[in-house]
Amino acid sequence: DIACENVVGAAATFSAEVKCTSITAPFYPPVVTAAQIGAMTVTAGAIVFNSTTNKLNVYTGSIWEIIESA
């Protein structure tokens, strides 16, 4: 399990690589609402599951894009 938290008033610095190698266990991004997404301060590449729309969202550096099915 990986847990990250930000201390109120402190800047969080993360530098890591996550490698998922299981063929039997899925990867779960953070699950948040559309309102929570709108309040986030993140950098390009952030990925979340939007529980309001039931879609994956990725932050491009300027907007949140919805990951759609092909």
C-alpha positions, -999 to 999 in steps of 0.1 A, spaced: 0 0 0 11 35 -8 -3 65 12 6 101 6 -5 130 27 2 167 27 7 185 59 -15 216 61 6 247 53 35 227 41 45 221 5 46 184 -5 75 172 -26 73 139 -43 98 122 -64 91 86 -70 84 59 -96 55 35 -91 59 2 -110 29 -21 -110 38 -57 -120 9 -77 -107 -12 -96 -132 -39 -103 -106 -43 -69 -88 -55 -37 -104 -41 -2 -99 -65 23 -83 -60 60 -88 -74 84 -62 -112 86 -63 -125 122 -61 -156 142 -69 -158 169 -97 -159 195 -69 -127 181 -53 -110 180 -87 -118 217 -92 -101 225 -59 -69 206 -65 -36 222 -72 -16 197 -92 10 195 -120 7 180 -155 3 143 -155 -19 140 -124 -45 112 -128 -77 107 -108 -110 88 -111 -138 113 -111 -167 97 -91 -192 123 -104 -187 113 -141 -173 78 -135 -144 87 -158 -106 89 -155 -93 124 -157 -57 136 -165 -43 171 -159 -25 185 -189 -9 214 -171 -38 238 -179 -70 217 -179 -84 184 -168 -90 161 -197 -115 132 -196 -102 99 -207 -129 85 -230 -133 50 -244 -123 44 -280 
